[in-house]
Amino acid sequence: MCLDDNSPITRADRVRSGYLGDSFNRWHDKCTQIIVTANGRSATIFEHSMIDLMTVSQLSQRLQSAITTLDPGNSAASNGAITVDPTSLKEISLATTEYINSHIEALRHGYLSITSTKQYVPHLINSFGKTLLLSHSAPIKTTVDLTIQLASRLYFGYLPASWETVSTSHFHLGRPEIVQVVLKSVMDFCDAALDDAVPRNEVRAKLFQAARECNAQIAKGTEGRNYFRLMDVIEVMAQDQKDGEVPELFSDPVWKRGYPQLIMQTMVETKLAEDPGFTMPHPESVWMNYTVFDDSVEVCLVSPVKGAQRFGVALDRAADMVKQIISARDTQDLKLSVL
């Protein structure tokens, strides 16, 4: 339990104070941290390398339910006993050594070097949701995924390796897998979408082909038939060996280039938290968590401070382009009927 003296007001303030700050009053060796601020705004931090997302989601839902259903005028301990008198509590101070203090400062400096350059932004893409996508027979999830890839291409000027989190269904007590979703078909779609010389109905066909292949790739990860988490564990275990000898693969430039660095995205069908936040060490990285509603898509992103607005513009532009692309069949059908 982390009791904070500050009072965050905005959604961005909440993520900044809870996660993207200096990490003061946080205990990152714990799987679950519950944060309560002076103005009553609450948050939770889950470290789920040992607990999978399905477990975390259930715990999060129970916490939210307990908060929303609490009756302050009739609150008692969970066992029905009278609440403990705060004056009877005794403060126990944490004693540290000079070495521990210096190590804490070093860790805080490293943490701040990453988080101080990042910003949390909830971005809403209007008139682009389930209703529109279904009206054009476009798959909801993969169409939004490809819209994000197109935005990534517009933002970076090229298409960097991009990863998506999936829950490994038969490892319910294990760590969620991450899947590489920048396939050749995805690159072909982005190239065609940005080339005005390519007819939009052809681009639509490329979008659907990329959607099918991405869906198959994600399905493999869901079934546990992917590689990254296994290789990640092997690398960490190798580093922990007494001789310290790490397999050559992990220093290979090709392996390093494919490591999660710049883009990671996750779809959440039903929002588990109002403001999800996470970031990767790379100073230019963009992390996203999105939810598709009937008439909009909310993309909660953590990006470089200077790039947040620009990435939002890229998302809007990509969404406008995809709207035109998925409606190309309807336009083509109209032309044929007129002829």
Contacts in CASP RR format, 6 or more apart in sequence:
PFRMAT RR
TARGET T0000
AUTHOR 0000-0000-0000
METHOD contacts of the structure
MODEL  1
MCLDDNSPITRADRVRSGYLGDSFNRWHDKCTQIIVTANGRSATIFEHSM
IDLMTVSQLSQRLQSAITTLDPGNSAASNGAITVDPTSLKEISLATTEYI
NSHIEALRHGYLSITSTKQYVPHLINSFGKTLLLSHSAPIKTTVDLTIQL
ASRLYFGYLPASWETVSTSHFHLGRPEIVQVVLKSVMDFCDAALDDAVPR
NEVRAKLFQAARECNAQIAKGTEGRNYFRLMDVIEVMAQDQKDGEVPELF
SDPVWKRGYPQLIMQTMVETKLAEDPGFTMPHPESVWMNYTVFDDSVEVC
LVSPVKGAQRFGVALDRAADMVKQIISARDTQDLKLSVL
1 33 0 8 1.000
1 34 0 8 1.000
1 36 0 8 1.000
2 25 0 8 1.000
2 26 0 8 1.000
2 27 0 8 1.000
2 33 0 8 1.000
2 34 0 8 1.000
2 35 0 8 1.000
2 36 0 8 1.000
3 25 0 8 1.000
3 36 0 8 1.000
4 17 0 8 1.000
4 18 0 8 1.000
4 25 0 8 1.000
4 35 0 8 1.000
4 36 0 8 1.000
4 37 0 8 1.000
4 38 0 8 1.000
5 37 0 8 1.000
5 38 0 8 1.000
6 17 0 8 1.000
6 37 0 8 1.000
6 38 0 8 1.000
7 37 0 8 1.000
7 38 0 8 1.000
7 39 0 8 1.000
7 40 0 8 1.000
7 41 0 8 1.000
8 14 0 8 1.000
8 16 0 8 1.000
8 17 0 8 1.000
8 18 0 8 1.000
8 37 0 8 1.000
8 39 0 8 1.000
8 41 0 8 1.000
9 39 0 8 1.000
11 120 0 8 1.000
11 122 0 8 1.000
11 274 0 8 1.000
11 275 0 8 1.000
12 119 0 8 1.000
12 120 0 8 1.000
12 121 0 8 1.000
12 122 0 8 1.000
14 41 0 8 1.000
14 43 0 8 1.000
14 275 0 8 1.000
15 120 0 8 1.000
15 275 0 8 1.000
15 277 0 8 1.000
15 302 0 8 1.000
16 120 0 8 1.000
17 37 0 8 1.000
18 26 0 8 1.000
18 35 0 8 1.000
18 43 0 8 1.000
18 45 0 8 1.000
19 43 0 8 1.000
19 45 0 8 1.000
19 115 0 8 1.000
19 277 0 8 1.000
19 278 0 8 1.000
20 115 0 8 1.000
20 118 0 8 1.000
20 119 0 8 1.000
20 120 0 8 1.000
20 277 0 8 1.000
20 279 0 8 1.000
20 302 0 8 1.000
21 112 0 8 1.000
21 115 0 8 1.000
21 116 0 8 1.000
22 108 0 8 1.000
22 111 0 8 1.000
22 112 0 8 1.000
22 115 0 8 1.000
23 107 0 8 1.000
23 108 0 8 1.000
23 111 0 8 1.000
23 112 0 8 1.000
23 115 0 8 1.000
24 108 0 8 1.000
26 33 0 8 1.000
26 45 0 8 1.000
27 33 0 8 1.000
28 45 0 8 1.000
28 47 0 8 1.000
30 47 0 8 1.000
31 46 0 8 1.000
31 47 0 8 1.000
31 48 0 8 1.000
31 50 0 8 1.000
31 51 0 8 1.000
32 44 0 8 1.000
32 45 0 8 1.000
32 46 0 8 1.000
32 47 0 8 1.000
32 59 0 8 1.000
33 44 0 8 1.000
33 45 0 8 1.000
34 42 0 8 1.000
34 43 0 8 1.000
34 44 0 8 1.000
34 63 0 8 1.000
35 42 0 8 1.000
35 43 0 8 1.000
35 44 0 8 1.000
35 45 0 8 1.000
36 42 0 8 1.000
37 43 0 8 1.000
42 67 0 8 1.000
43 273 0 8 1.000
44 60 0 8 1.000
44 63 0 8 1.000
44 273 0 8 1.000
46 56 0 8 1.000
46 59 0 8 1.000
46 60 0 8 1.000
48 55 0 8 1.000
48 56 0 8 1.000
48 175 0 8 1.000
48 176 0 8 1.000
49 175 0 8 1.000
50 174 0 8 1.000
50 175 0 8 1.000
51 173 0 8 1.000
51 174 0 8 1.000
52 167 0 8 1.000
52 168 0 8 1.000
52 171 0 8 1.000
52 172 0 8 1.000
52 173 0 8 1.000
52 174 0 8 1.000
52 175 0 8 1.000
52 176 0 8 1.000
53 165 0 8 1.000
53 167 0 8 1.000
53 176 0 8 1.000
54 167 0 8 1.000
54 172 0 8 1.000
55 172 0 8 1.000
55 173 0 8 1.000
57 272 0 8 1.000
60 272 0 8 1.000
60 273 0 8 1.000
61 272 0 8 1.000
75 83 0 8 1.000
76 82 0 8 1.000
76 83 0 8 1.000
77 83 0 8 1.000
77 84 0 8 1.000
96 104 0 8 1.000
114 279 0 8 1.000
114 281 0 8 1.000
114 283 0 8 1.000
115 279 0 8 1.000
117 283 0 8 1.000
117 304 0 8 1.000
117 305 0 8 1.000
118 279 0 8 1.000
118 302 0 8 1.000
118 303 0 8 1.000
118 304 0 8 1.000
118 305 0 8 1.000
119 302 0 8 1.000
119 303 0 8 1.000
119 304 0 8 1.000
119 305 0 8 1.000
119 308 0 8 1.000
120 275 0 8 1.000
120 277 0 8 1.000
120 300 0 8 1.000
120 301 0 8 1.000
120 302 0 8 1.000
121 300 0 8 1.000
121 301 0 8 1.000
121 302 0 8 1.000
121 303 0 8 1.000
121 308 0 8 1.000
121 309 0 8 1.000
121 312 0 8 1.000
122 275 0 8 1.000
122 298 0 8 1.000
122 299 0 8 1.000
122 300 0 8 1.000
122 301 0 8 1.000
123 298 0 8 1.000
123 299 0 8 1.000
123 300 0 8 1.000
123 301 0 8 1.000
123 311 0 8 1.000
123 312 0 8 1.000
123 315 0 8 1.000
124 296 0 8 1.000
124 297 0 8 1.000
124 298 0 8 1.000
124 299 0 8 1.000
125 296 0 8 1.000
125 297 0 8 1.000
125 298 0 8 1.000
125 299 0 8 1.000
125 315 0 8 1.000
125 316 0 8 1.000
125 319 0 8 1.000
126 295 0 8 1.000
126 296 0 8 1.000
127 295 0 8 1.000
127 296 0 8 1.000
127 323 0 8 1.000
128 147 0 8 1.000
128 295 0 8 1.000
128 296 0 8 1.000
128 297 0 8 1.000
128 319 0 8 1.000
128 322 0 8 1.000
128 323 0 8 1.000
129 140 0 8 1.000
129 292 0 8 1.000
129 293 0 8 1.000
129 294 0 8 1.000
129 295 0 8 1.000
129 296 0 8 1.000
129 297 0 8 1.000
130 140 0 8 1.000
130 292 0 8 1.000
130 293 0 8 1.000
130 294 0 8 1.000
130 295 0 8 1.000
131 294 0 8 1.000
131 295 0 8 1.000
132 295 0 8 1.000
132 323 0 8 1.000
133 139 0 8 1.000
133 140 0 8 1.000
133 143 0 8 1.000
133 144 0 8 1.000
133 292 0 8 1.000
133 326 0 8 1.000
134 140 0 8 1.000
136 326 0 8 1.000
136 327 0 8 1.000
136 329 0 8 1.000
136 330 0 8 1.000
137 329 0 8 1.000
138 207 0 8 1.000
138 208 0 8 1.000
138 211 0 8 1.000
138 326 0 8 1.000
139 208 0 8 1.000
139 211 0 8 1.000
139 215 0 8 1.000
140 292 0 8 1.000
141 215 0 8 1.000
141 267 0 8 1.000
141 292 0 8 1.000
142 210 0 8 1.000
142 211 0 8 1.000
142 212 0 8 1.000
142 214 0 8 1.000
142 215 0 8 1.000
143 207 0 8 1.000
143 211 0 8 1.000
143 322 0 8 1.000
143 326 0 8 1.000
144 267 0 8 1.000
144 290 0 8 1.000
144 292 0 8 1.000
144 297 0 8 1.000
145 164 0 8 1.000
145 181 0 8 1.000
145 211 0 8 1.000
145 214 0 8 1.000
145 265 0 8 1.000
145 267 0 8 1.000
146 186 0 8 1.000
146 189 0 8 1.000
146 207 0 8 1.000
146 210 0 8 1.000
146 211 0 8 1.000
146 214 0 8 1.000
146 322 0 8 1.000
147 315 0 8 1.000
147 318 0 8 1.000
147 319 0 8 1.000
147 322 0 8 1.000
148 162 0 8 1.000
148 265 0 8 1.000
148 288 0 8 1.000
148 290 0 8 1.000
148 299 0 8 1.000
148 315 0 8 1.000
148 318 0 8 1.000
149 159 0 8 1.000
149 162 0 8 1.000
149 181 0 8 1.000
149 182 0 8 1.000
149 186 0 8 1.000
149 189 0 8 1.000
149 190 0 8 1.000
150 189 0 8 1.000
150 190 0 8 1.000
150 193 0 8 1.000
150 194 0 8 1.000
150 318 0 8 1.000
150 321 0 8 1.000
150 322 0 8 1.000
151 311 0 8 1.000
151 312 0 8 1.000
151 314 0 8 1.000
151 315 0 8 1.000
151 317 0 8 1.000
151 318 0 8 1.000
152 159 0 8 1.000
152 160 0 8 1.000
152 162 0 8 1.000
152 263 0 8 1.000
152 286 0 8 1.000
152 314 0 8 1.000
153 159 0 8 1.000
153 190 0 8 1.000
153 194 0 8 1.000
154 194 0 8 1.000
154 314 0 8 1.000
154 317 0 8 1.000
154 318 0 8 1.000
155 286 0 8 1.000
155 310 0 8 1.000
155 311 0 8 1.000
155 314 0 8 1.000
156 262 0 8 1.000
159 182 0 8 1.000
159 186 0 8 1.000
159 187 0 8 1.000
159 190 0 8 1.000
160 182 0 8 1.000
160 261 0 8 1.000
160 262 0 8 1.000
160 263 0 8 1.000
161 180 0 8 1.000
161 182 0 8 1.000
161 257 0 8 1.000
161 258 0 8 1.000
161 259 0 8 1.000
161 260 0 8 1.000
161 261 0 8 1.000
161 262 0 8 1.000
161 263 0 8 1.000
162 180 0 8 1.000
162 181 0 8 1.000
162 182 0 8 1.000
162 262 0 8 1.000
162 263 0 8 1.000
162 264 0 8 1.000
162 265 0 8 1.000
163 178 0 8 1.000
163 179 0 8 1.000
163 180 0 8 1.000
163 181 0 8 1.000
163 228 0 8 1.000
163 260 0 8 1.000
163 263 0 8 1.000
163 264 0 8 1.000
163 265 0 8 1.000
164 178 0 8 1.000
164 179 0 8 1.000
164 181 0 8 1.000
164 218 0 8 1.000
164 264 0 8 1.000
164 265 0 8 1.000
164 266 0 8 1.000
164 267 0 8 1.000
165 176 0 8 1.000
165 177 0 8 1.000
165 178 0 8 1.000
165 179 0 8 1.000
165 264 0 8 1.000
165 266 0 8 1.000
166 176 0 8 1.000
166 177 0 8 1.000
166 178 0 8 1.000
166 179 0 8 1.000
166 218 0 8 1.000
166 221 0 8 1.000
166 222 0 8 1.000
167 176 0 8 1.000
167 177 0 8 1.000
167 222 0 8 1.000
168 174 0 8 1.000
168 175 0 8 1.000
168 176 0 8 1.000
168 177 0 8 1.000
168 221 0 8 1.000
168 222 0 8 1.000
168 223 0 8 1.000
168 224 0 8 1.000
168 229 0 8 1.000
169 222 0 8 1.000
169 223 0 8 1.000
169 224 0 8 1.000
170 223 0 8 1.000
170 224 0 8 1.000
171 224 0 8 1.000
175 229 0 8 1.000
176 229 0 8 1.000
177 221 0 8 1.000
177 222 0 8 1.000
177 224 0 8 1.000
177 226 0 8 1.000
177 228 0 8 1.000
177 229 0 8 1.000
178 226 0 8 1.000
178 228 0 8 1.000
178 229 0 8 1.000
178 260 0 8 1.000
178 264 0 8 1.000
179 217 0 8 1.000
179 218 0 8 1.000
179 220 0 8 1.000
179 221 0 8 1.000
179 226 0 8 1.000
179 228 0 8 1.000
180 217 0 8 1.000
180 228 0 8 1.000
180 258 0 8 1.000
181 214 0 8 1.000
181 217 0 8 1.000
181 218 0 8 1.000
183 210 0 8 1.000
183 213 0 8 1.000
183 214 0 8 1.000
183 217 0 8 1.000
185 206 0 8 1.000
185 209 0 8 1.000
185 210 0 8 1.000
185 213 0 8 1.000
185 214 0 8 1.000
186 210 0 8 1.000
186 213 0 8 1.000
186 214 0 8 1.000
188 206 0 8 1.000
188 209 0 8 1.000
188 210 0 8 1.000
189 203 0 8 1.000
189 206 0 8 1.000
189 207 0 8 1.000
189 209 0 8 1.000
189 210 0 8 1.000
192 198 0 8 1.000
192 202 0 8 1.000
192 203 0 8 1.000
192 206 0 8 1.000
193 203 0 8 1.000
193 206 0 8 1.000
193 207 0 8 1.000
193 321 0 8 1.000
193 322 0 8 1.000
193 325 0 8 1.000
199 328 0 8 1.000
200 324 0 8 1.000
200 325 0 8 1.000
200 328 0 8 1.000
200 331 0 8 1.000
201 328 0 8 1.000
201 329 0 8 1.000
201 331 0 8 1.000
201 332 0 8 1.000
203 325 0 8 1.000
203 328 0 8 1.000
204 325 0 8 1.000
204 326 0 8 1.000
204 328 0 8 1.000
204 329 0 8 1.000
207 322 0 8 1.000
207 325 0 8 1.000
207 326 0 8 1.000
220 226 0 8 1.000
228 260 0 8 1.000
234 247 0 8 1.000
235 246 0 8 1.000
235 247 0 8 1.000
235 250 0 8 1.000
238 244 0 8 1.000
238 245 0 8 1.000
238 246 0 8 1.000
238 247 0 8 1.000
238 250 0 8 1.000
239 246 0 8 1.000
249 255 0 8 1.000
260 280 0 8 1.000
261 280 0 8 1.000
261 282 0 8 1.000
261 285 0 8 1.000
262 280 0 8 1.000
262 282 0 8 1.000
262 284 0 8 1.000
262 285 0 8 1.000
262 286 0 8 1.000
263 285 0 8 1.000
263 286 0 8 1.000
263 288 0 8 1.000
264 278 0 8 1.000
264 280 0 8 1.000
264 285 0 8 1.000
264 286 0 8 1.000
264 287 0 8 1.000
264 288 0 8 1.000
265 287 0 8 1.000
265 288 0 8 1.000
265 289 0 8 1.000
265 290 0 8 1.000
266 288 0 8 1.000
266 289 0 8 1.000
266 290 0 8 1.000
267 289 0 8 1.000
267 290 0 8 1.000
267 291 0 8 1.000
267 292 0 8 1.000
268 276 0 8 1.000
268 289 0 8 1.000
268 290 0 8 1.000
268 291 0 8 1.000
269 291 0 8 1.000
269 292 0 8 1.000
270 291 0 8 1.000
271 291 0 8 1.000
275 300 0 8 1.000
276 289 0 8 1.000
276 300 0 8 1.000
277 287 0 8 1.000
277 289 0 8 1.000
277 300 0 8 1.000
277 302 0 8 1.000
278 287 0 8 1.000
278 289 0 8 1.000
278 302 0 8 1.000
279 285 0 8 1.000
279 287 0 8 1.000
279 302 0 8 1.000
280 287 0 8 1.000
283 304 0 8 1.000
284 304 0 8 1.000
285 303 0 8 1.000
285 304 0 8 1.000
286 301 0 8 1.000
286 302 0 8 1.000
286 303 0 8 1.000
286 304 0 8 1.000
286 311 0 8 1.000
287 301 0 8 1.000
287 302 0 8 1.000
287 303 0 8 1.000
288 299 0 8 1.000
288 300 0 8 1.000
288 301 0 8 1.000
289 299 0 8 1.000
289 300 0 8 1.000
289 301 0 8 1.000
290 297 0 8 1.000
290 298 0 8 1.000
290 299 0 8 1.000
290 300 0 8 1.000
291 297 0 8 1.000
291 298 0 8 1.000
297 319 0 8 1.000
299 312 0 8 1.000
299 315 0 8 1.000
301 308 0 8 1.000
301 311 0 8 1.000
301 312 0 8 1.000
303 311 0 8 1.000
END
